[in-house]
Structure formats: structure tokens, C-alpha cells
Amino acid sequence: MRFRGILRSRDPGKLDSWIDDAVNSGLVAIERFARVLHRDLDAVYNAIELPWSNGQAEGQINRLKTIKRAMYGRAGPQLLRARILPLNNTHHHTK
């Protein structure tokens, strides 16, 4: 719960003491997690402080993979292009 509070507050100031307490907690999974966090502390600080997220990109990748799986073996590139590109696409080529 303390770790969640650190994430939500976007204040990494308490992270070092949390890692120290976690490493000495006696809970194997928490100790392992804390050691992994400590290995790349700069990235963890950035993840806590910075507002950026790759959620939008991951969402688009998931959408494309879902469409690809649904169409596997059923259609050619033209139908795939029609499913992926926006409806108002003016660059659609017909042959």
C-alpha cells in the first residue's frame, strides 16, 4: 500500500526508504520486486514523476493484432487495409 501511495502521489522521495523496508520485509516476492526496482532506479523515478505513458501506442498495437487475428486466412491486403485505416481515408487505392 505504501508503494501504491508513492506511485499515486508522483513523489519518488519516499521510494528509497520503501525499497530498504521491502528488502528487509521477510516476504520473498516483495524483496525480489524491491531488488529489481533498485537495479534501474532512474527509470523507476522517471516512471513515478513523468506524466508520459505508452498506453496509447500499446492500445493501437493491441487493436491491430486483434484485427489481424480475426482476419487470418480470410482476406487479402485490401480488406485488411480497409479494416485498419480510418473510414475517411482519401488515400485508398483501388485496382
The 8 nearest C-alpha neighbors of each residue, nearest first, counted from 0:
[[1, 3, 2, 4, 5, 6, 7, 17],
 [0, 2, 4, 3, 5, 17, 6, 13],
 [1, 3, 5, 4, 0, 6, 17, 14],
 [2, 4, 0, 6, 5, 1, 7, 8],
 [5, 3, 1, 7, 2, 6, 8, 0],
 [4, 6, 2, 8, 3, 7, 10, 9],
 [7, 5, 3, 9, 4, 47, 8, 2],
 [6, 8, 4, 9, 5, 3, 10, 47],
 [7, 9, 10, 5, 6, 4, 11, 47],
 [10, 8, 47, 48, 6, 7, 5, 11],
 [9, 11, 8, 12, 5, 48, 47, 6],
 [10, 12, 14, 13, 44, 47, 5, 9],
 [13, 11, 10, 14, 15, 5, 16, 44],
 [12, 14, 11, 16, 15, 17, 5, 10],
 [13, 15, 17, 11, 16, 12, 18, 5],
 [16, 14, 18, 17, 13, 19, 12, 11],
 [15, 17, 19, 18, 14, 13, 20, 21],
 [18, 16, 14, 20, 15, 19, 21, 13],
 [19, 17, 21, 15, 33, 16, 20, 22],
 [18, 20, 16, 22, 17, 21, 15, 23],
 [21, 19, 17, 23, 18, 22, 24, 16],
 [20, 22, 24, 18, 23, 30, 19, 17],
 [23, 21, 30, 19, 20, 24, 18, 33],
 [22, 24, 20, 21, 25, 19, 30, 26],
 [25, 23, 21, 26, 22, 20, 30, 29],
 [24, 26, 23, 27, 30, 22, 21, 29],
 [27, 25, 24, 29, 28, 30, 21, 23],
 [26, 28, 30, 29, 25, 31, 24, 32],
 [27, 29, 31, 30, 26, 32, 33, 25],
 [30, 28, 32, 26, 31, 27, 21, 33],
 [31, 29, 22, 27, 33, 21, 28, 32],
 [30, 32, 28, 34, 29, 33, 27, 35],
 [33, 31, 29, 35, 34, 30, 28, 36],
 [34, 32, 36, 30, 18, 35, 31, 22],
 [35, 33, 37, 31, 36, 32, 30, 38],
 [34, 36, 32, 38, 37, 33, 31, 39],
 [37, 35, 33, 34, 38, 39, 40, 32],
 [36, 38, 34, 40, 35, 39, 33, 18],
 [39, 37, 35, 36, 40, 34, 33, 41],
 [40, 38, 37, 41, 42, 36, 43, 35],
 [39, 41, 43, 37, 42, 38, 36, 44],
 [42, 40, 44, 43, 39, 45, 46, 37],
 [41, 43, 45, 40, 44, 39, 46, 47],
 [42, 44, 40, 46, 45, 41, 47, 39],
 [45, 43, 41, 47, 42, 46, 11, 48],
 [46, 44, 42, 48, 43, 47, 49, 41],
 [47, 45, 43, 44, 48, 49, 42, 50],
 [46, 48, 9, 44, 45, 6, 49, 43],
 [49, 47, 9, 45, 46, 44, 10, 50],
 [48, 50, 45, 51, 46, 47, 9, 44],
 [49, 51, 52, 48, 46, 47, 45, 9],
 [52, 50, 49, 53, 46, 54, 48, 45],
 [51, 53, 54, 50, 55, 49, 46, 56],
 [52, 54, 56, 55, 57, 51, 58, 59],
 [55, 53, 57, 52, 56, 58, 59, 51],
 [56, 54, 58, 57, 53, 59, 52, 60],
 [55, 57, 59, 58, 53, 54, 60, 61],
 [58, 56, 54, 60, 59, 55, 61, 53],
 [59, 57, 55, 61, 56, 60, 54, 62],
 [58, 60, 62, 56, 61, 57, 63, 55],
 [61, 59, 57, 63, 62, 58, 64, 56],
 [60, 62, 58, 64, 59, 63, 57, 65],
 [63, 61, 59, 65, 60, 64, 58, 66],
 [62, 64, 66, 60, 65, 61, 67, 59],
 [63, 65, 67, 61, 66, 62, 68, 60],
 [64, 66, 62, 68, 63, 67, 61, 69],
 [67, 65, 69, 63, 64, 68, 70, 62],
 [66, 68, 64, 70, 65, 69, 71, 63],
 [69, 67, 71, 65, 70, 66, 64, 63],
 [70, 68, 66, 67, 71, 65, 73, 64],
 [71, 69, 67, 73, 68, 72, 66, 74],
 [70, 72, 68, 73, 69, 67, 74, 66],
 [73, 71, 74, 70, 75, 69, 68, 67],
 [74, 72, 70, 71, 75, 69, 78, 79],
 [75, 73, 78, 72, 70, 76, 79, 71],
 [74, 76, 77, 78, 79, 73, 72, 80],
 [75, 77, 79, 78, 80, 74, 81, 82],
 [78, 76, 80, 79, 75, 81, 74, 93],
 [79, 77, 81, 80, 76, 75, 74, 82],
 [78, 80, 76, 82, 81, 77, 83, 75],
 [79, 81, 77, 83, 78, 82, 84, 76],
 [82, 80, 78, 79, 83, 84, 77, 86],
 [83, 81, 79, 80, 84, 78, 66, 85],
 [84, 82, 80, 81, 79, 85, 63, 66],
 [83, 85, 81, 80, 82, 86, 88, 87],
 [86, 84, 88, 87, 83, 81, 82, 80],
 [85, 87, 88, 84, 81, 82, 89, 83],
 [88, 86, 85, 89, 84, 90, 91, 81],
 [87, 89, 86, 85, 90, 91, 84, 81],
 [90, 88, 91, 87, 92, 86, 85, 84],
 [89, 91, 88, 92, 87, 84, 93, 85],
 [92, 90, 89, 88, 93, 81, 80, 84],
 [93, 91, 90, 94, 89, 77, 88, 80],
 [94, 92, 91, 77, 90, 81, 89, 78],
 [93, 92, 77, 91, 76, 78, 90, 75]]
